[in-house]
Amino acid sequence: MSSFPVDRRNFLRGAAVAAATPAVWALSPTGTGTASGATSGSGFAPFIDAYRTNSTDNLTPESNAAVRALSGMSELWRTDTEWDNGTVLAPKVLRENIRYSERVTRQRTEEEAKQAFIADRRHKSYSMIAGLGPLAEAYREGAKAVTSIVTAPEGTPSGEISDSLPEDAPPGSALGAGSESSELGPVARLVHTVRGPHSSSNPSKYAFDYPRPWRLNARSQVVDTGRVDEFGFPVYDSKVVVAPQLLRQRGRNPAEDGGYPSGHTNAGWLAALGLAYAVPERYQELVVAATDLGHTRIVAGMHSPVGVVGGRILGTALAAGILADPVNAEIKAAARERAVEYFTAVTGNDDLYEAAHSGEDPYGDREANRQRTIPRLTYLSPIDRHAHSPLRAPEGAEVLLETRFPYLPAEARRAVLESTALPAGYPLLDGPEQWGRLDLFTAADGFGEFARTVRVSMDAARGGFHAHDTWRNDIGGRGGLIKSGSGTLVLRGDNSYRGGTRVEGGKLVAASKSGLGRGDLVLARGTGLGTVLGTPVSVDGTARIEDGTTLDVTTDEGRFGGHHTVLRARHLTGRFAEVRLNGRRVDAVHSEHAVTIRL
């Protein structure tokens, strides 16, 4: 018999009623994507204002914001009076969930099993340092971050293994993100803060009590065979195979060893987003690192897809709540400031983005990153393929992009999150405030849509992303773009936004034929446009070139000659004061419909 508080049991017994009457966590009937549990008169505070309720003293959705954020699980599973007698509410979804774990663990290679062991036993914050790529080793040295888990045994070790300080670790070293008294102490402190006392997954595990996959059959039933394995663990009717290296690391008290959400995944996302706040030049890669760690939990046989998705949801929401908390304002600002100072000094490069992407990089292939990351945000098939509810970003979620897009106001960062969100209709994602629908990998590449005209002002004197940034998403929508300030913005997507483009300051680079979307183009006096040789930019409407504007064309080709069209428009007025190819002035011919350079 487990010893959970009565209030938890009362909540769980009432879950069927909650699922049938979704007043707390259903989408609003207006179809706006508003989470009724937080913003439509339910009486619950937004997660960012209530994250401190995440405690083992609070095990109901009414009392714990984390349990509430994860309560999409209540549409799939209802926990009963014991850990092993819950009720499946969505048989098809949970069958797919366990079948996925069965398939992955049975097809796992020996090397994958070893990597799953390392991810399991090593401090999760240390594992996330790998997402820093070319900056990772400099971070470890500067933060004095160490680990004793660097290899995996060939088989099952004789006892439990935990991370610890290596005997040869430099004085002052620390596990995880490193020492707060090190050169990168402010960054380590930020990660420690994000992974603070309110960041545990245990309250939610206790509340939902969905067993780990190695205890479940394909119907999410717990069937004890009555046998005991060589390590003293009960043998359950399950086709999920735990990695050999982790057989002694399994929990022995199933009532307190739930499989939803994944605690390791939660910890990985918390650490990754803490590091990403301090080093946004590696934002996207750190998100990939978090999904990699989460996936190892499935490979290990320790968690199923719903557990990993739940860990992502929880880690994302908690990171936002903690980063948005005013009491942490100085901590996060100090972390970002120190990261810039330190990495600029150790790399000798004032362009930190360039430094962060120069050299050996396990996350250097963006397309490969995308192909493995996006499916891992959902894992399972949609429940409702006809759901098209747009996301209204959770209150405060925009803080997650605060350093990635420092030149955008909060409202614009919310629009980035909303325009890059995952579709509605997936298991777990449509819970309260819909934290699960945030796609931070895609959001790191900028807007996916201009719902209205977007004004971007970039001050190059402030450096970093203020001086130069690239939006890689395909941008649609009825709105347009107004670029001002002295910085440079690059548009790389296949864009179709219809509101036109106006450059009032600095430079706008269209790195694809449709980079400027549809509509008119206006280049105000003294501004600049950039294009790529061989990819002439097409303006769907009129291109108006005012006095004193410049056109910079770039190419990686060593040899070229002849005439090359670099800009086409339905109608073109005005002339560029100067046209340059890779910084060298070239002759240009302006016609009624095009600009051509002669080489």
Stockholm file with secondary structure:
# STOCKHOLM 1.0

chainA/1-599         MSSFPVDRRNFLRGAAVAAATPAVWALSPTGTGTASGATSGSGFAPFIDAYRTNSTDNLTPESNAAVRALSGMSELWRTDTEWDNGTVLAPKVLRENIRYSERVTRQRTEEEAKQAFIADRRHKSYSMIAGLGPLAEAYREGAKAVTSIVTAPEGTPSGEISDSLPEDAPPGSALGAGSESSELGPVARLVHTVRGPHSSSNPSKYAFDYPRPWRLNARSQVVDTGRVDEFGFPVYDSKVVVAPQLLRQRGRNPAEDGGYPSGHTNAGWLAALGLAYAVPERYQELVVAATDLGHTRIVAGMHSPVGVVGGRILGTALAAGILADPVNAEIKAAARERAVEYFTAVTGNDDLYEAAHSGEDPYGDREANRQRTIPRLTYLSPIDRHAHSPLRAPEGAEVLLETRFPYLPAEARRAVLESTALPAGYPLLDGPEQWGRLDLFTAADGFGEFARTVRVSMDAARGGFHAHDTWRNDIGGRGGLIKSGSGTLVLRGDNSYRGGTRVEGGKLVAASKSGLGRGDLVLARGTGLGTVLGTPVSVDGTARIEDGTTLDVTTDEGRFGGHHTVLRARHLTGRFAEVRLNGRRVDAVHSEHAVTIRL
#=GR chainA/1-599 SS CCCCCHHHHHHHHTHHHHHHSCTTTSBCTTSSCCBHHHHSSSSCCCHHHHGGGCSTTCCSTTTCHHHHHTGGGGGTEECCSSTTCCEESCHHHHHHHHHHHHHHHHHCCHHHHHHHHHHHHSCHHHHHGGGGGGGHHHHHHHHTEECSCCSCCSSCCSSCCCCCCCTTCCTTCEETTCCTTSTTHHHHHHHHHHTSTTCCSHHHHHHHCCCCGGGCCTTSCCCEEEEECTTSCEEESCCCCCCGGGGGGSCSCGGGCCCSSCHHHHHHHHHHHHHHHHCGGGHHHHHHHHHHHHHHHHHHTSCCHHHHHHHHHHHHHHHHHHHHCGGGHHHHHHHHHHHHHHHHHHHTCSCHHHHTTSSCCTTCCHHHHHHHHGGGGTCSCCSCTTCCCCCCCCTTGGGGGTTTSTTSCHHHHHHHHHHTCCCSCCTTTTSGGGGGGCCHHHHTTCCSBCSSCEEEEECGGGCGGGTEEEECSCCBSSCCEEEEESSEEEECSCCCCSSCEEECSSEEEECSTTTTCSSCEEECTTCEEEEETTBCEEEEEEEEECTTCEEEEECCCSCCCSEEEEEEEEEEESCCSEEEETTEECEEEECSSEEEEEC
#=GC SS_cons         CCCCCHHHHHHHHTHHHHHHSCTTTSBCTTSSCCBHHHHSSSSCCCHHHHGGGCSTTCCSTTTCHHHHHTGGGGGTEECCSSTTCCEESCHHHHHHHHHHHHHHHHHCCHHHHHHHHHHHHSCHHHHHGGGGGGGHHHHHHHHTEECSCCSCCSSCCSSCCCCCCCTTCCTTCEETTCCTTSTTHHHHHHHHHHTSTTCCSHHHHHHHCCCCGGGCCTTSCCCEEEEECTTSCEEESCCCCCCGGGGGGSCSCGGGCCCSSCHHHHHHHHHHHHHHHHCGGGHHHHHHHHHHHHHHHHHHTSCCHHHHHHHHHHHHHHHHHHHHCGGGHHHHHHHHHHHHHHHHHHHTCSCHHHHTTSSCCTTCCHHHHHHHHGGGGTCSCCSCTTCCCCCCCCTTGGGGGTTTSTTSCHHHHHHHHHHTCCCSCCTTTTSGGGGGGCCHHHHTTCCSBCSSCEEEEECGGGCGGGTEEEECSCCBSSCCEEEEESSEEEECSCCCCSSCEEECSSEEEECSTTTTCSSCEEECTTCEEEEETTBCEEEEEEEEECTTCEEEEECCCSCCCSEEEEEEEEEEESCCSEEEETTEECEEEECSSEEEEEC
//
